[in-house]
Structures are given as C-alpha cells and as structure tokens.
C-alpha cells in the first residue's frame, strides 16, 4: 500500500474496532478482484459478497451505498497507492532542486517515462479498474469518476506540471505558458499508443516495441518543448 493508504489505515485502526477495519479491507480487496474482472456495470452485489465470503447483508452493513460505494472505495484506494508511487518516481527523477544538465534531459525524461509505463505491470489490479472506468464512463456514477480523478490523476498531473515548470525555469524546456498542457502531452506521447495496444497492460507488448514507443514519445515531446 502507498503512504496515503497506510495513513488511512492507521487512523481507522485508532477510531474503529479491529474486526470492522479488517472487514473493510477484505471487502475492498474482494471488490477490486470482481470489478477488475467484470467491470462496474456487470458486477453484482451478490458476486461482490460471494468473492468476500460474506452475506449481502454484511456487505451493506459495511458499505450502505452498495456497489457504487464499494467501487468508489476501491478506485480511490488503489489510485492513492499508484499516486504515491508516481509522485515518488517523479521526485526521484526530476528533483526541482537539482535539474539535469541539458545533455541529460532526454535521458532523464526517458527514465521517467519508463517508470510511469512500468507501473502498469506493478499495479495490474488498479489499471484493470482504470480500463473499465474508461470503457464504462457512461455507467459509472459521476461522483465516483470525480473521486477517482481527485485521488490520483489530478494531484499527479499537478505535480508533474510543477516539475515541468521547474525545468522551464532552469532554461531546459519552453512550456509555452501552459505547463499543465505540456504534462498532458508528455503522458499522451509516451503512453497512449502503448496502453491502447496492450489494453492497459493486459497483453504486454514486446520489450523492443515498448522501448520504441517510449523513446519515440520522449523525442517527440522534446521536439515540441525543448528550450531553444
């Protein structure tokens, strides 16, 4: 688990009986498996309860909002974990206090890109949920989509934009006045084709093809954003 979820667990253990917290964790883990396999629309409350080896009544006792509340819990839980990993990687590779030398910029951005892409293999359950979110956005409650964005994509995007702004201030990039858009372009260039072709890591591409897409994406990004 990431530090965000560890902090939540510590707080929950102080405020609630251990058996209640353990049941929450067990239900969330079972729900992650079912939602990752079935998606949101197809997953039933009966299937979610059966996976956790509890009755539907027990499930509703812990999650009165039923399927929607469980999905929101699982998505925000896993998103927080992945967010912690992404931010740790970002801080390790692009430390704003130690910007890379101009000749090392492409190397460091490629390391970052490989790390971001590699997280799909490290957190397959989470990215299975993300795949279903994109495929079933018209069925997922809007408040759940918003909770997912706020738990992971939004803070990571903001932090990445700040990192690119720091590179711009160091004279390495020209973000053309919109670091957030530059961050979006970087992510799209290094991962869009890869995630589509691998179905979010379900069918991994050959290593040589993955590397070709990553390095090509970084090169394209620098052609658009490297400082003159």
N, C-alpha and C positions, 0 to 999 in steps of 0.2 A: 504494500500500500504506500501511497505517497504521504508526505508530511501533512498535507491538508486533512486526509482521512484519518491519519494517526491522531491528530489533534482532536478531531470529532469523536473518535472512539474514546479517548481519554476523558473528554468532557461527559460523554454519555455514560461511561462507567462510574463517574462520580455522582451522576444525577439519577440513574435508574438501576434497578436490580440487575445483577449479572445475567440471570436467565433471560431477562427481557432483551438485553443487548445482544446476547448470543443468538436469540431467535431472530432478531432483526438482521443480523449478519448472515445467518443461514438462509433466511428467506430472500435476501438480496442476492446472495450467491446463486441460489437456485433460479431466481428470476433472470439473472444475467445469462445463464445457460439457455433457458427457454426462449427468451427474447432474441438472443443471438441466433438461435436455430430457426425459430418460427417467424420472427418479426413481431411488430406490435399488433397489427390487425388480426393475425391468425392465432396469436397466443390467447388461450382462455384462462380464466381464473382457476378452473379445475386442473388444467395442466400445470399451472404455476404452483398450486398447492401440492399436487402429486409429486412434482420434482423435489419439493422441500420436505416431503413426507409428513405433511400436516393436513388438517381439515381446512375446507374453505372458510369455516367459521373462525379458526385460528388465524388464518391469513387476514381476514377482515378485522379481527381484534387488534392486530398489529399495524395494519395498513387499511384504515377505514375507507380510503379513496380507491381501494381495489387496484385494478390493473394499471390505471393511469398513475396512481401514486407510486406503485412499485416501479414502473418504468422510469418515472422521474427520479426516483431514488437511485436506481441502478445507473442511469445515464449520468447523473451529476456525480455519483460516487466514482465511477470509472474515469469520467472526464477530469475530475480533480487529480486523480492519480497520474494520468497521462500529462496533464498540465504541469505538475511538479517535475516530471521527467523532462519535458520540453524546456521549461524555464532553467532547469539545472544545466542542460546542454547548451542553451543559448548563453548563459552566463559564463560557462567554461570556455566556449569558443570565441565569443565576441565580448570580452571584458571591456566596458567603456573606458576604464582607466588605463588599458593597455591595448590601444588599437594596433592592428597588424601593420607591417611595413607594406608599402604599395605593391611590391613584388610578391607578397604573401597573401594578398587579399583573395585572389581566386582560390588558392589552396584552402584558406580558412572557410570560405563560403561553401566549398565543396565538402569539407569535413562536416559542416553544419547540416548541409543537405542530406548527406549520407545518414547522419544521426536521426534527423527527422523521419526519413523514409524507413529507417531500421526499426522505429518504434512500432510500425505496423506488425512486425514479427514478434516484438516483445510484448505487445498488448493485443493479442488477436480477439479476445472477447469484446474489448471496447470498440475496436474497429468493425467488428461484426454488427454491433449496435449502430454505429455511425452509418454503415452501409444501408441498414434498414431505415434509419431516420431519413436519409435522402430519397430512398425508394418509396417511402410511405408518408411523406410530409403532409399529404392531404388527410391522413387518418390520425396522425399524432396530434394531441391537443396543443394549441398554440402556447399555452403556459409551460408545457413540457419542453417544447422547442426553445423557448426563451431561457428556461432554466439550464438547458444544455449549453447554449451559447455563453451564458454568464459564468458557467462553471469551468469552461475550458477554452473554446475558440476565442472569446473576446479578450480575456486577460493575456493570453499568449500573443494574439495579434497586436495588442497594445505594447507589450514588452518588446516584441520584435521590431515594431515601428520605432520605438525609442532607440533600439540598438542601431538601426539603420540611420537614424538621425545623428547618432554619435559618430558614425562613420562619415557622414556628410560633414559634420563639424570638423572632423580631422582631415578633411580635404580628399577623402578617398572615393566618395560617392557624390553624385548630384541627384537628389531625390525629387527635384523639380517642385519643391514646395509641398509635397504630399508623401510623407514617409509611410503613412498607413497604406496608400495605394501601392507604393513600391514593395512593401511587405507582402501584400496580396499577390502582386505579380511574381515575386520570388517563389512563393508557395505554389502558385499555379504552374510555373515553368518547371519546377523540379519534380512535382508530384502528380499533376493532373492526369497525364497520359499513363503514368505508371499505376496509379490507383485504379483507373478505369480498366486497363488491360489485365491487371492482377486481381480485379474485383476486391479491392481493399485487402490484398494480401492472401486471399483465399487460394488463389492459384499463382504462387510466386513466379516471377519471370526469371529467365536465366540470369546469372550474375553479370555476364557481359552486357546484356541488354539493359539491365537496371543501371549499371555504371554509365552506359552510353546516354541514357535519358537524363541521369543526374548531371553529368558533366556538361552535356549539351544545354540543359536548362540554366546552369550557372553561367555558362559562357554567354547565352542569350541575354540573361539578366544584366551582365556586366556591359554588354554592347549598348544596352539602353541606359544604364545608370552609373557607369564608371565616370568619375570626375575627369574632365578634360585636362 
